[in-house]
Every structure is written in C-alpha cells, then in structure tokens.
Amino acid sequence: MSATASGDTLASFSTYGPYIDLSAPGVGIYTTVRGGGYGSVSGTSFSAPITAGVVALMFSANPSLTPPQAEQILKSTALDLGAAGYDIYYGWGRIDASNALKMAITFSPPPMDTTPPSASITYPVDGSTVSGDVTVKVDASDDSGVSKVELYKNGILFAVDPDAPYEFYWDTTCEQDGAYSLMAKAYDNAGNTGESKTITVKVENSKSEAKSVNITDNNPPNIIISYPTNNSKVSKWVDIKTSVSDDSGISKVEFYIDDKLTASTELQAGVLSIECTYRWNTRSVKDGWHKITVVAYDIYNNTANTSIIVNVVNKK
C-alpha cells in the first residue's frame, strides 16, 4: 500500500515501488491517540486498515465473494492516479469504497470448481534404478491454478513445493538400498486434489552396515546442521545440510520448519553415519525469522534434535 494526501497526491513519507498494488488515504486520519482522546495522525499504517475495512464491507455486502474476486474489484474500481493504468506510486489507484461496494453487491459467484488437477511424476520413471542425489520432477496443471504439490515416499509425506516447476531434492544416500514407491498429490485453489500414478524405483548405493550394539543403548544420535549457519540470512532455495551419527544405527531423520514436519527419511535397517540434505523453498514462508529443526532416531528409539534460526529475505 502507498499513502495519499487529501488532494489525492502521494504522501511525502509514503513507500513506493513495484510491490505497490493500491493506494489509500494516509494523511490526517482522525483516530484515537496515545494517552486518550482523538487526533489526526499520518502513515501508511493507516492506509492498510482503511483498505481492509473496505474489503470487510464488500464481504458483508456479498459473502459469496472469493478473495481473488475482492482483489479484482478493488483494483478495477480504484481511482486511477499518476500515470494511466498501473504505476509504482499509486498501484492501480486510490481505493474507492463506494464503487467497490456497488460492484461487490452485483458480483456473481463463479461456478463451483469440482475438477481435480492432473499430476504425473516425469522423473524418475517407473521401474528405474537411482542413486546419489535425485531430483524428482512432477508435472501438475489445473484450470484454476495449482496451489501446491506434495511428494509421498512409501506412502509418507516427503516434501511440499508450492511453486512450479515442481521439483523435489532426494538424497538417496540417506536411504537403505531397496524398492521405494513415489506418488504426487496436486491441489488446486478450490481445494480439489489430484493424485499421480504411483511409481516404484530401486535405490542402489554403497552403504556401511550397522554394527552390532548392546541392546541397553540409551545414547541418542549426534546431529550437526552444517548449513545454513545459525542467525544467517537465506533466500530462494536453500539446501539444509545435516550430518547424523549413532553407535547403534539411525532409523529415521526428520526436518521441521517452524515446528512443522516438512521432510522425513526412514532407514529400514539403520546406518551408523549419514549426511542428509533437504532443499527448502524459502518463498513458501513469509520474510523474517524462522526455525529449522532436525530430529534423529536410532534403532532403539533414542531421540535427539537440534535447531537453528535463520532470517528469510526474499522481498527487496
């Protein structure tokens, strides 16, 4: 949002740039003030709630509106200021509450979308053998747009990608050799879900065997997150690299973003030492500080976890 003054000019303090969608009054707004009473204040922090208030009125007038429709109405009814059409100072123009409400009342809801998106795993192919680092590629499409694609490994959610091209980094050196099933789910903006055909691939890597251990082992695994470093800045795609070791053998490694499970690797027989990488699309979260946690389990279900925080900076 950018802020306008009483003469529909850009406020001297207002931000501007290609990220501006709309403008709204932000100078001399009569409101409550600190210490009690009322007074006139200024700032883009008042332009945003004014716009939110207009959106609330629109939904009150027509509860069937969808968020994309509300956005479309705001932009199409805004008073065009500055250069004709869109510009980086006023966006699509200064919001017009009256015209927005008039259009919202007469706006007809679209027909309900019940068609699921299509999804197919294009790489690797069914029946193939893989090793080392593998990029699983999924083709997904839908008339109303694909909101996200999930990849499932052996029936368990492995990773999520909200943006095309839908690609998933799989470090197969973290896996026990053998057959694995892969299946993708695609979601559209209406909440419909489409599933790909399940494929089977064979993992073949040279792995060290877990040595015999005392069944009374109570020692948890050792975890080191080598990249990114704690308190660092990250953007776009980030390869979260971790090394895990345990005397009795590791059974599972999990990656969490802000305490939400995003990837899981299960080792059928357990290995003594592994290095795992999870490719994180930081554009799936808001800019700011986020926590990365790695949890590891050994074959006797002893558990360890370690966390770091990173600052996601994608918008400039």
C-alpha positions as CSV (number, residue, x, y, z in Angstrom):
1,M,0.0,0.0,0.0
2,S,1.1,3.6,-0.6
3,A,-0.4,6.6,1.2
4,T,-2.3,9.5,-0.3
5,A,-2.9,13.0,1.0
6,S,-6.2,14.9,0.9
7,G,-5.6,16.1,-2.7
8,D,-5.0,12.6,-3.9
9,T,-1.3,13.1,-4.2
10,L,1.4,10.7,-2.9
11,A,2.3,11.4,0.7
12,S,5.8,12.6,1.2
13,F,6.6,9.7,3.5
14,S,5.0,7.0,1.5
15,T,6.8,4.0,0.2
16,Y,6.6,3.2,-3.5
17,G,7.8,0.5,-5.8
18,P,6.7,-2.5,-8.0
19,Y,5.2,-4.1,-4.9
20,I,2.5,-1.5,-4.5
21,D,-0.9,-2.7,-5.6
22,L,-3.2,0.1,-4.4
23,S,-3.1,3.4,-2.5
24,A,-5.4,4.7,0.2
25,P,-5.6,7.8,2.4
26,G,-2.8,8.0,5.0
27,V,-2.5,11.7,5.9
28,G,-4.5,13.5,8.7
29,I,-6.5,10.4,9.7
30,Y,-8.8,11.2,12.7
31,T,-8.4,8.4,15.2
32,T,-7.6,7.6,18.9
33,V,-4.3,8.8,20.2
34,R,-1.9,7.6,23.0
35,G,-3.0,8.9,26.3
36,G,-6.7,9.1,25.4
37,G,-8.8,11.3,23.2
38,Y,-8.6,11.8,19.4
39,G,-6.3,13.4,17.0
40,S,-5.1,13.4,13.4
41,V,-2.2,11.0,12.5
42,S,-0.5,10.0,9.3
43,G,1.2,6.9,7.9
44,T,0.9,4.0,5.5
45,S,-0.1,2.0,8.6
46,F,-3.5,3.8,8.3
47,S,-3.8,3.2,4.6
48,A,-3.7,-0.6,5.1
49,P,-6.5,-0.8,7.7
50,I,-8.7,1.6,5.6
51,T,-8.4,-0.8,2.7
52,A,-9.1,-3.8,5.0
53,G,-12.2,-2.0,6.2
54,V,-13.4,-1.6,2.6
55,V,-12.8,-5.3,2.0
56,A,-14.8,-6.2,5.1
57,L,-17.7,-4.1,3.8
58,M,-17.5,-5.9,0.5
59,F,-17.7,-9.3,2.1
60,S,-20.6,-8.1,4.3
61,A,-22.5,-7.0,1.2
62,N,-21.7,-10.2,-0.7
63,P,-20.5,-13.1,1.5
64,S,-20.1,-15.3,-1.6
65,L,-17.1,-13.2,-2.8
66,T,-13.8,-15.0,-3.0
67,P,-10.5,-13.3,-2.0
68,P,-9.3,-13.1,-5.7
69,Q,-12.7,-11.5,-6.6
70,A,-12.4,-8.9,-3.8
71,E,-8.9,-8.1,-5.0
72,Q,-10.1,-7.7,-8.6
73,I,-13.0,-5.4,-7.5
74,L,-10.6,-3.2,-5.5
75,K,-8.3,-2.8,-8.5
76,S,-10.9,-2.3,-11.1
77,T,-12.9,0.3,-9.1
78,A,-9.9,2.3,-7.8
79,L,-9.5,5.9,-8.9
80,D,-6.6,5.9,-11.3
81,L,-3.9,8.4,-10.2
82,G,-0.5,9.2,-11.6
83,A,0.4,7.6,-14.9
84,A,-2.5,5.9,-16.8
85,G,-3.0,2.3,-15.6
86,Y,-0.7,0.7,-13.2
87,D,2.3,2.7,-11.8
88,I,4.7,2.1,-8.9
89,Y,3.5,5.1,-6.9
90,Y,-0.3,4.5,-6.7
91,G,-0.5,0.9,-8.0
92,W,-3.9,0.6,-9.7
93,G,-5.1,3.7,-8.0
94,R,-6.7,5.1,-4.8
95,I,-9.4,2.8,-3.4
96,D,-13.0,3.9,-3.9
97,A,-15.2,2.4,-1.2
98,S,-18.5,3.4,-2.9
99,N,-17.7,1.9,-6.3
100,A,-16.2,-1.2,-4.7
101,L,-19.3,-1.8,-2.7
102,K,-21.6,-1.3,-5.7
103,M,-19.7,-3.8,-7.8
104,A,-19.4,-6.3,-4.9
105,I,-23.2,-6.3,-4.5
106,T,-23.8,-7.3,-8.1
107,F,-20.8,-9.6,-8.5
108,S,-22.0,-13.1,-9.3
109,P,-20.1,-16.1,-7.8
110,P,-18.3,-18.3,-10.3
111,P,-19.5,-21.9,-10.9
112,M,-18.1,-24.3,-8.3
113,D,-14.8,-25.9,-9.5
114,T,-15.0,-29.7,-8.9
115,T,-12.4,-30.8,-11.4
116,P,-9.2,-32.0,-9.7
117,P,-5.8,-31.0,-11.0
118,S,-3.7,-33.5,-13.0
119,A,-0.4,-34.8,-11.7
120,S,2.3,-37.1,-13.0
121,I,5.8,-37.9,-12.0
122,T,8.0,-37.3,-15.0
123,Y,11.4,-38.2,-13.4
124,P,12.5,-40.8,-12.4
125,V,10.5,-43.2,-14.5
126,D,8.7,-46.3,-13.1
127,G,11.0,-49.3,-12.6
128,S,14.2,-47.3,-12.9
129,T,17.2,-47.6,-10.5
130,V,18.5,-44.4,-8.8
131,S,21.5,-43.5,-6.6
132,G,23.1,-40.4,-5.1
133,D,21.3,-37.1,-5.5
134,V,18.0,-37.3,-7.4
135,T,15.6,-34.5,-8.4
136,V,12.1,-35.9,-8.6
137,K,10.1,-33.9,-11.1
138,V,6.3,-33.6,-11.2
139,D,4.1,-32.2,-13.9
140,A,0.9,-30.6,-12.4
141,S,-1.8,-28.4,-14.0
142,D,-5.3,-27.1,-13.4
143,D,-7.6,-24.6,-14.9
144,S,-7.9,-22.6,-11.7
145,G,-4.3,-22.9,-10.8
146,V,-2.2,-25.3,-8.7
147,S,-1.7,-24.2,-5.1
148,K,0.9,-26.8,-4.1
149,V,2.3,-30.3,-4.9
150,E,3.2,-32.9,-2.3
151,L,5.5,-35.8,-2.8
152,Y,4.9,-39.1,-0.9
153,K,7.6,-41.7,-0.4
154,N,6.4,-45.2,0.7
155,G,3.0,-43.5,1.5
156,I,4.5,-40.9,3.8
157,L,4.7,-37.2,3.0
158,F,8.2,-36.5,1.9
159,A,8.2,-32.8,0.8
160,V,6.0,-30.0,-0.4
161,D,6.6,-27.5,-3.3
162,P,4.2,-24.5,-3.7
163,D,5.7,-23.2,-6.9
164,A,6.3,-24.5,-10.4
165,P,8.4,-26.2,-11.7
166,Y,7.6,-28.8,-9.1
167,E,10.8,-30.4,-8.2
168,F,11.9,-32.4,-5.1
169,Y,15.5,-33.0,-4.0
170,W,16.0,-36.6,-2.8
171,D,19.3,-37.6,-1.2
172,T,19.1,-41.3,-1.7
173,T,22.3,-41.9,0.2
174,C,20.2,-41.4,3.3
175,E,18.1,-44.5,2.3
176,Q,18.5,-48.2,2.7
177,D,19.0,-49.9,-0.6
178,G,15.8,-51.4,-2.0
179,A,12.5,-50.5,-3.7
180,Y,10.6,-47.3,-2.9
181,S,7.2,-46.1,-4.1
182,L,6.7,-42.5,-5.1
183,M,3.4,-40.7,-5.6
184,A,2.5,-37.0,-6.0
185,K,-0.6,-35.1,-5.0
186,A,-1.6,-31.8,-6.6
187,Y,-4.0,-29.3,-5.0
188,D,-5.9,-26.5,-6.8
189,N,-7.1,-23.2,-5.5
190,A,-10.6,-24.7,-5.0
191,G,-9.3,-27.4,-2.7
192,N,-9.6,-30.2,-5.2
193,T,-6.9,-32.9,-5.1
194,G,-5.4,-35.0,-7.9
195,E,-3.1,-37.9,-7.5
196,S,-0.4,-39.2,-9.8
197,K,0.2,-42.8,-10.7
198,T,2.4,-44.5,-8.1
199,I,5.8,-45.5,-9.4
200,T,8.4,-47.8,-8.0
201,V,12.1,-47.1,-8.1
202,K,15.1,-49.0,-6.8
203,V,17.7,-47.3,-4.7
204,E,21.2,-48.7,-5.0
205,N,24.0,-47.1,-3.1
206,S,27.1,-48.4,-1.3
207,K,26.4,-48.1,2.4
208,S,28.1,-49.2,5.6
209,E,26.4,-51.8,7.6
210,A,25.3,-51.0,11.1
211,K,27.5,-52.8,13.6
212,S,26.1,-54.9,16.5
213,V,25.4,-53.0,19.6
214,N,24.4,-53.6,23.2
215,I,20.6,-53.7,23.5
216,T,20.8,-51.5,26.6
217,D,21.9,-48.5,24.4
218,N,20.4,-45.3,25.8
219,N,22.6,-42.8,24.0
220,P,20.8,-40.5,21.5
221,P,22.1,-39.8,18.0
222,N,24.5,-36.9,17.4
223,I,23.2,-34.2,15.0
224,I,25.1,-31.3,13.3
225,I,23.4,-28.8,11.0
226,S,26.4,-27.7,8.8
227,Y,24.4,-25.3,6.5
228,P,22.9,-22.8,6.8
229,T,24.6,-21.4,9.9
230,N,22.7,-20.1,12.9
231,N,21.4,-16.5,12.6
232,S,22.3,-16.3,8.9
233,K,20.3,-14.8,6.0
234,V,18.8,-17.1,3.4
235,S,16.6,-16.7,0.3
236,K,15.1,-18.6,-2.6
237,W,16.1,-22.3,-2.5
238,V,18.3,-23.4,0.5
239,D,20.0,-26.8,0.9
240,I,19.7,-27.6,4.6
241,K,22.7,-29.9,5.2
242,T,23.0,-32.1,8.3
243,S,25.1,-35.0,9.5
244,V,23.8,-37.6,11.9
245,S,25.7,-40.4,13.6
246,D,24.9,-43.0,16.2
247,D,26.7,-46.1,17.5
248,S,23.7,-48.3,17.3
249,G,22.4,-47.1,13.9
250,I,20.0,-44.5,12.7
251,S,16.4,-45.3,11.9
252,K,14.9,-42.0,10.9
253,V,15.8,-38.3,10.2
254,E,13.1,-35.6,10.1
255,F,13.3,-31.9,9.0
256,Y,11.0,-29.3,10.6
257,I,10.4,-25.7,9.6
258,D,8.8,-23.7,12.4
259,D,7.9,-26.9,14.2
260,K,6.1,-28.2,11.1
261,L,7.3,-31.5,9.6
262,T,8.4,-30.9,6.0
263,A,10.5,-34.0,5.2
264,S,11.2,-37.4,6.7
265,T,13.7,-40.1,5.8
266,E,13.3,-43.6,7.2
267,L,16.2,-46.1,7.2
268,Q,14.9,-49.7,7.3
269,A,18.0,-51.3,8.9
270,G,19.8,-48.2,10.2
271,V,23.2,-46.9,9.4
272,L,26.0,-45.5,11.6
273,S,26.6,-42.2,9.9
274,I,24.7,-40.3,7.2
275,E,24.7,-36.9,5.6
276,C,21.2,-35.7,4.6
277,T,20.1,-32.6,2.6
278,Y,16.6,-31.1,2.4
279,R,16.1,-28.4,-0.3
280,W,13.8,-25.7,1.3
281,N,11.9,-23.3,-0.9
282,T,12.0,-20.2,1.4
283,R,9.4,-18.5,-0.8
284,S,6.8,-20.7,0.8
285,V,7.1,-18.7,4.1
286,K,7.0,-15.0,5.0
287,D,10.1,-13.0,5.2
288,G,11.5,-12.9,8.7
289,W,13.0,-15.2,11.3
290,H,12.2,-19.0,11.0
291,K,13.4,-22.0,13.0
292,I,14.9,-25.1,11.3
293,T,14.9,-28.3,13.4
294,V,16.4,-31.7,12.7
295,V,15.2,-34.7,14.7
296,A,17.0,-38.1,14.5
297,Y,16.0,-41.5,15.9
298,D,18.3,-44.5,16.4
299,I,17.2,-48.2,16.1
300,Y,16.4,-48.2,19.9
301,N,14.1,-45.2,19.5
302,N,16.5,-42.8,21.3
303,T,15.8,-39.3,20.0
304,A,17.9,-36.2,19.6
305,N,17.1,-32.8,18.0
306,T,18.9,-29.6,17.2
307,S,17.7,-26.3,15.9
308,I,18.9,-23.1,14.4
309,I,17.2,-19.8,13.3
310,V,17.6,-18.1,10.0
311,N,16.4,-14.8,8.6
312,V,14.5,-15.3,5.3
313,V,14.9,-12.3,3.0
314,N,13.2,-12.6,-0.4
315,K,11.5,-9.3,-1.0
316,K,13.5,-6.2,-1.6
